[in-house]
Amino acid sequence: MDIIRVLIVEDDPVWMKIISDMVQKEKGMIVVNQAFTKEEALQVDFSNIDVVLMDLTLSENEDLGGLHLSKQLYEKGLKKIIMLTSWDEPAIILESFDTGAINYITKSSYRDIPKAVREAYYDNVSFNADVSTLLVNELRMERKARVLTPAEREVYILKEKGLNKTQIAKKLFKSVETIKKQWKTIKRKIQ
């Protein structure tokens, strides 16, 4: 059986201990490095890392330092990065995937970490329940919107976010009548 070598990047000592202890108790996994800061993480020897568990917020100075670090590590060849966070905002979740994360787990679901580490190691794409609904909804919206012009797409996305025609018109600096006409065309195209 392969031993999965894990790097944990977490600035909170309590969470570092919880995550590290959990990983160490798992058969076939070992924590080979712990980094409490972005700087420490960048000094790690990446040749002996299989999976990275990355905290999204690494310091008070940089709210989403884990996003930036994730992108840097991805560019250095670490392709199996799992974001760990208490954030559950859709835009941040999607940006995490844009910067190289392969999974996203909220800290309230920390018990799912060992399974996610194994799946990442074996290249099994499986999203944690924390993000699966969001990703399916984004996929549905993207597939529907692909037939739209860029202007129609803007309107469609805002409508999907719950804005009404007046709010969309105000946000896009268009008349309500223009939005109504565009919405009519959009409905025809996506149905």
Residue pairs with C-beta under 8 A, 6 or more apart in sequence:
1 27
1 28
2 28
2 121
3 28
3 29
3 30
4 28
4 29
4 30
4 50
4 51
4 117
4 118
4 121
5 30
5 32
5 48
5 49
5 50
5 51
6 23
6 29
6 30
6 31
6 32
6 49
6 50
6 51
6 52
6 53
6 117
7 31
7 32
7 33
7 34
7 35
7 41
7 44
7 49
7 51
7 52
7 53
7 78
8 16
8 19
8 20
8 23
8 31
8 33
8 34
8 35
8 52
8 53
9 35
9 36
9 38
9 40
9 41
9 52
9 53
9 54
9 55
9 58
9 66
9 69
10 16
10 19
10 34
10 35
10 36
10 53
10 55
10 84
11 36
11 37
11 55
11 57
11 58
11 59
12 55
13 36
15 55
15 84
15 107
16 34
16 36
18 110
19 53
19 84
19 110
19 113
20 31
20 34
22 110
22 111
22 113
22 114
23 29
23 30
23 31
23 53
23 113
23 114
23 117
24 30
24 31
26 114
26 117
28 118
29 114
29 117
29 118
32 48
32 49
33 44
33 45
33 49
35 41
35 43
35 44
37 58
37 59
38 58
38 59
38 62
38 65
38 68
38 69
41 69
41 73
42 69
42 72
46 73
46 76
46 77
46 78
49 78
50 80
50 121
51 80
51 81
51 82
51 117
51 120
51 121
52 70
52 73
52 78
52 80
52 81
52 82
53 82
53 84
53 113
53 117
54 66
54 69
54 70
54 73
54 81
54 82
54 83
54 84
54 101
55 66
55 84
55 85
56 64
56 66
56 67
56 83
56 84
56 85
56 87
56 92
56 96
57 63
57 64
57 65
57 66
57 85
57 87
58 65
58 66
58 69
59 65
62 68
64 92
64 95
66 83
66 85
67 92
67 95
67 96
67 99
68 99
70 81
70 83
70 96
70 99
70 100
70 101
71 99
71 100
73 81
73 100
74 81
74 99
74 100
75 100
78 100
79 100
79 102
80 102
80 120
80 121
81 100
81 101
81 102
82 101
82 102
82 103
82 104
82 105
82 113
82 116
82 117
82 120
83 96
83 101
83 103
83 104
83 105
84 105
84 106
84 107
84 110
84 113
85 92
85 104
85 105
85 106
85 107
86 106
86 107
86 108
87 93
87 106
88 106
88 130
90 134
90 138
93 104
93 131
93 134
94 134
94 138
96 104
97 104
102 120
102 125
103 116
103 119
103 120
103 126
103 127
103 128
103 131
104 127
104 128
104 130
104 131
105 112
105 113
105 116
105 128
105 130
106 130
109 128
109 129
109 130
112 128
112 129
116 126
116 128
118 124
119 125
119 126
127 135
141 156
141 157
141 160
144 156
144 190
145 153
145 156
145 157
145 190
147 189
147 190
148 156
148 186
148 189
148 190
151 182
152 182
152 185
152 186
152 189
154 172
155 168
155 172
155 179
155 182
155 183
155 186
156 186
156 190
158 167
158 168
158 171
158 172
159 168
159 183
159 186
163 171
165 176
165 179
165 180
165 183
166 176
168 174
168 179
169 175
169 176
169 178
169 179
172 179
